[in-house]
């Protein structure tokens, strides 16, 4: 085995080994646990740097185990290090390092903090396994193991049902998604005869695919691709907390702040990565991609709208994540896979920063209970710029994405797809602006200046980043032109301006209602009150799920148990003869 | 030379259990022999099995029945189960351990039999011993409970029909009665509330594994390629699996939930083992091992929990992670293994199974199976959450963790599950290169 292959295997192994040592030998000492876990992550990061230098733009492969699952002979189950894996590895490892350093101080004095650090190492290792896997079964295994590590992190406060119940909910929802994911893998693996990604993609090449053959033909037919991508897509939607599978994410806020940061920056993003990794499959299934676009756009609007009515900082960030993930899915749905990866990385870094910063804001606010409204800016202190930076990047992403088309000189988002994305992008971006407006104290000349400067900076970075990502990820994950050419760009900009104007007017009404307490616009006030209740209850989704899914399921289970007990009692011959129940 | 040695090993496989049972039952010493002595006998038998596998790798002998290494894998699973029954017999002073040895004797005889009439005798003895175990641990009635005794009686009668050519088509039912196969699964999903849960689980495991062997060896199932019988068979297995999973969700008693979960996974494995046996004994062996080990381990842990807390309802437990850290970790690991998480032997065994015999209905079965597993994962995780997490329940009794020895044993039992999960082909390569099947 080549040195590079060995080093590739070590990329996920080192954080896992560090976590294992931390679990086994720390014995309650978080210093020891921190040392070993961080050592594993740092070594893995150095390993990644070496691999990037060594491979250049090429691929490195490594074999792990023989493949007992594939029907046709192929390569063993193993790992691959390509630009996509490299980019994601750097994101995961850098976020993990930051989270570890933060957790070291944050968890000091807490019981089982050594296990907590070890669990972060485990999650990091499994995520690295996920991004380097080149076999669908290994990908699925890593996908599920990440969930196990996440749930271990969520139940860190073991004596609290408020922690363990959300973890159970997370487990159940994600296992439902995992079931869909597994179903999709089985469909694709059965059709292609192999679970190896290269073999799978090779089976998509133009060849004797019988368009009339059905799902059960045992060949890579169009229907097999559609069903496979549809099922995997649903699994991904669950992990990324997209509508209607979003209920698990908002209930996880009882977990320690570093868990939230890691989850929102690295784990929820995993769905987007898988979508990009399997993009050669998904582009053969435009219907599924369009479905993802619809779901993503709907989630972006939903997340952004619900975010408006949240009073908790962390809760606001949760719905912001949902919205951003929605954007990412919308981008993927339009075939702009490299942009989605760039979006994911930018969102991951900034969301981690916002989550880690939110704790100190809450902490400061707690000690200034009598602060008058609007004085939170003082509580932010040195984090003010951080908030502006993070917020400005998040809200400007969709607009920048579209404006960058002009400078790129090519239709990055052609036709109606771009128009729809512009509409939803602007809606959510303007909503975020209004949300920021609630912190009106931030809109000082200095902040506005900083905001504008950051906008320009981010614009440049985003435009450059998109171009760069488009280049380095090609051909692994490239922009696809899935939508038909639509109206000309001369039509595009007026529509964009009209949309922006509409949102501005709606936003002004909203703010006026807040300011006047309903005296000036009673009808609008009543309507927006109902809307507020609707959003505050998250669209009554929890109630609907309880009524239509959980309660019937538990009722069936209870009925089966009762039937079971009834037929078990009094069934002995003596009980039958004497009429007395069995003991 | 090898053939002589193998004859000796066969003799040992039969002689040691019956001798153990006889010594315990008929020769009561003034000072009882220590438990370690009998444990040593089980260890000798394990060694004999492993030596047999090694011998047949060196010099395959397809003519010998023991050469079928799959039988040895089943024998190892049966050995472990019988050992646990033996331990609980001593612990609960039920019968001094004789029944465990007797069950092992009849099981070994059934696996070694090369004649139908001999196999029938051993099978009848096995059923009678199972009944005695049930009586000793759970049944206070002279004739026991019908849900349990019924299948035993029917099975004996149906397998006897195998001697008559006209009755052969009914004989598979003799074994299907002990596999989760709708509608004959009633007795398997039943779990007594008193007595040791481990013994009940071990009994089921023994009957399940030997039934798979019985079907393969004495009355192979044959499904016509054009008919729908295979689809019906798959559908009935899926129904049993879903029933088990829903039952696990609905049960509020810890042992019953675990037991129902094991039943559900048995139903998942039933068609896979039966399909795999003719051509891929390695896959069948992976499934059997991956099912037996977590099932028995969870049974042991459930008994320990009940014994320490003096409670059975999940709602009455909670917060045990403080007092039982070892049990907490091991329970968590084994529920992951039982719920076929990726990386476990069960996952690899299921995914590595050969589905080519099934037609389009395979997808309906796959859908039902995945749904069943998801429900099961829900039920098992909820059980773990209710037992170990949350605030501790008020209890006057001090609770203690599992012993270090038991913890080490369970960790040793867990390692093969991971190994088979990563490299499921290992058993296949051992069995196939032996040339036995």
Interface residues (C-beta under 8 A of the other chain):
Chain A: X65 X66 X68 X69 X137 X140 X141 X144 X145 X148 X151 X155 X158 X159 X160 X161 X163 X164 X165 X167 X168 X171 X172 X175 X176 X178 X179 X182 X183 X186 X190 X215 X216 X553 X554 X556 X557 X558 X559 X560 X561 X564 X567 X568 X571 X572 X573 X574 X576 X582 X583
Chain B: X140 X141 X142 X143 X144 X145 X146 X147 X186 X189 X190 X243 X246 X247 X249 X250 X251 X319 X321 X322 X336 X341 X342 X343 X347 X348 X351 X352 X355 X359 X360 X363 X366 X367 X370 X371 X373 X374 X377 X378 X381 X382 X385 X388 X389 X390 X391 X392 X422 X423 X424 X425 X428
